[in-house]
Amino acid sequence: MTVPAQPPATPDLLYSQDEEDLRSAVRALLADRADAPTVIAATESGTPYDPQLWGSLAGGIGAAGLLVPEGLGGQGASHREAAVVLEELGRSVAPAPYLTSSVVATETLLALGGQDGPSAALLRDLASGARTAVLAVSFATQPAGAATALVPSGGTVRGVADAVVADVLLVPTPEGLYAVEAADPGVAVRPLVPLDLTRPLAAVTLTGAAGTLLADADTSAGAVQRGLLAGAGLLASEQLGIAEWCLTETVRYTRERHQFNRPVGSFQSLKHRMAQLWLEIVSARAAARNAADALATGSPDAPLAVALAQVHCSGVAVHAAEECVQLHGGIGMTWEHPAHLYLKRAKADSIACGTAGSFRQSVAELVELPAP
């Protein structure tokens, strides 16, 4: 007798009560520690990171350990909860190494498996927020390019996000994946000038640095790909948060700004633009939640869900930020208004973890359709 194939599980796009409680806690913390004037002042100082903010977010709320099992000192949650944190970080464009350390690096280490050994010990440190780690690959690396994102001995990797504050570098080499202390004399981290000042980039050069081998080449290639896939999937939630803030702030401003004795938001042309943006954001929310749910449940369709989320959310975030700047008029062009931070973050995110064009190519390959 032939057993009928089980239909694919329907993704859960709604937020649970626990996720909403987590959102409230993170939003309250960011409102207190990372409001717009604080973030603008931090970017002007050249040192945007606030160690106290990271300590409260990572250790106090426990956000750093959401993806880490309880047996390794984490919260034993899932990508859905981590996505909520990234939505709120996107809303505030707060400088915090959450995506790079608590998602990409953490997921890479989790893919190595095991409850003991150096990778497990490092996971415990990351889960507590005591240390941070970044994957030593360009921030623009797409998950499909994980196998080729290797660092040769004495080589330099440009565009490594959050390397300037990382305690540990996870370095994929032809021999395998190494954990290298950022303070090692053989490691040179040279800050670059990024478009997005809230997420610094650096060039990392390794010259004879001593590292701990975590996995061989074959195992590390799969682990790095899993880490980058999680990063790309949850980056869509950050992009969603950017777009939602831009729309909310634009609606608020156009209600308060008057011309010809009327709120400018009452003009039909502006209503149409904001309504169109709202529709795009609703679709972006569905795509981002679908990607987070697929990663959380280990769905075999996770690569497709992630690619679709990046194809859509990337453009929506940029469009929302552009509309925010334009509809704010002259004040939107000033350095004092935070709109420029959101536009820069959206633009930088649009090429992080791969471009929308590269993900369209991935969608075509995954569904076995010829690419245009």
Phi, psi and omega in degrees: 000136180273125179278124180296143179293140179284135178293149179298145180295141179283126181294145179265108184265355182273161178265135177281169179296322178297321179293321178293323176295319177297318179301315181299318181294315181293318181296319179296318179297314182291325177296328182277323188251343186220050175285174187302311179300324180293315181293318179298315179297323180293320179292328179287335181282343182088352177233081189289341187280139177248107182301325180291322176297315180296320179298320179289319181290310186285311184266315182295306178280335180086019184292330183294334184257016183300322183273352185268133179300155180299328179296342178250019176088009181263192182267345180066030179268214185213183180294337179296315179291320177298326178296323178296318178299317181290328174301315182290324176294325175293322179298328184253355188042040181291134177287105180208137183279043185286311182297316185285321184266307187279349178245294187294306181295318180297315180294325177297316179292322179297328180292341179283339177072177177093145179258356181227173178097177184296326180292321178293320179296319179293323177299321179297319179293319180293321181295327180278346183084003181291330180225161175233153179221150175227151175278124186280066172226161178300142181295344180270002183290126178277151179308322180294342180263014183298323185293336182258357181273066184250145181256113177288161179299129182076014184271170179237135175247124180262152175075033178275116184286138175065015179294335183292341180244004183283142173273329183226141174250128173266112190249110175279125181234171175299338180271338182149192182261127181246147169258118185240129177293131182295336180275001180298139181302336180274006180249129175238121179248111183251114180299142175253170178264105184268162171292315181266105182287348179274353176223085185298147176247158180211158171261125182252123179244130180246119179230089178074023179290143178270127181229169178257123180287121181264328183199158178284179187297316182295315180294319183292328179298316178292324180292317179295320178296320178296319179296317180291326178295316177296320179297316179294320181294318182276343172299328178300326178291323175297317178296324175298315179298321177300310183297319181295319178297316182299317179292314180301315181292324180292318177298317179299314183293317183289343173283329184269330183280128183247141168221141182054036178064026178223148172298135182296336178292348178275351178288135189299321182297322179286325176301316181296319181295318180287327177294320177297319179294322178299317178298319179296321182289324176300316177293322179296322178297317179297318181294317181293318179293324178297318179295316180297319180292321179295320177292321182294324183267359182066033182297140175295343178270010182302316178302322178290317179298320179294315180298317179296320180297318180290323178301318185272310189293328180301310181290325181295318180297317179295316180298316180297319180292321177296316178296323179299315180296314185292316185283349172276354178066219185298321182295332179292343180268355184276155178288335183287332179276141185284359184303325182293330177296320181288322178295317180293319178295318180297318179295317179294319179294334184292343176244002177282142179060020181110151180274166177299324179296319179293327178286330173297320176298320179296318178300316180300319181289321184290327179262007175058046173244144179293135179287151178294000000 
